[in-house]
């Protein structure tokens, strides 16, 4: 069972002042960052998968740790595999215990992280800890600062710039989805209108045919002239 999920923003360490205070409050106003930290127990000979939708062209990083409480008994092994909706393997590790992974998404897709335990005998459950980050949180700004020789405030400005760009991209995607849904609704409404008109003409034609048929029937029975 998944024990919990957490979302957090990295705090800003800046000096006092109106501009610095605005920089401090901006991430809190923009919303949570893309962090997924969970832990769960994995029974022997079982498979558990986690799914998450991630946007296009985003860096995804993660760290995992699997605690083996069996002491190596029963040949207990855990396999880790990350795939997309098409079944393409983005990362795979046999006999996984502890490590890190990273990949860049090529399209907006549903990604699946699967842990599979294999062993023999009655063994205690394994504790799996997974920490995934994508987007702004996946970037190592400490390394960027060292390479580009940035000051702490410049690093935070770079982080805010990336975060703002990520939010703009999210809104652009939401707008695109809204346009697609609107087009679908309009197309559906048009088809329903045409079907309703067709049904109305069918009913009118059927009613007219029934009137003439009954008129001929009653005339044949000499019930009407």
Number of C-alpha atoms within 10 A of each C-alpha: 8 11 9 10 11 12 12 14 13 12 11 16 12 14 11 9 9 9 10 15 13 10 18 19 12 13 19 14 8 12 13 13 20 18 21 17 18 16 18 17 17 22 18 21 16 13 15 14 13 11 14 11 11 19 18 13 13 18 19 20 19 18 15 19 16 21 15 18 13 14 11 10 13 14 11 20 18 23 16 19 17 20 17 19 11 9 10 10 12 17 13 15 14 11 15 18 16 13 11 12 15 16 14 14 18 12 12 14 15 14 21 18 18 16 19 20 20 16 16 12 11 11 18 14 18 19 15 20 16 17 17 19 20 22 20 23 21 18 16 9 17 12 10 13 16 10 9 9 12 15 11 15 15 12 18 21 13 17 18 18 13 16 19 16 13 16 14 12 14 13 12 12 14 12 12 12 12 12 12 12 12 12 12 12 12 12 12 12 12 12 12 12 12 12 12 12 12 12 12 12 12 12 12 12 12 11 12 11 12 12 12 11 12 11 15 13 13 13 12 11 10 9 9 10 8
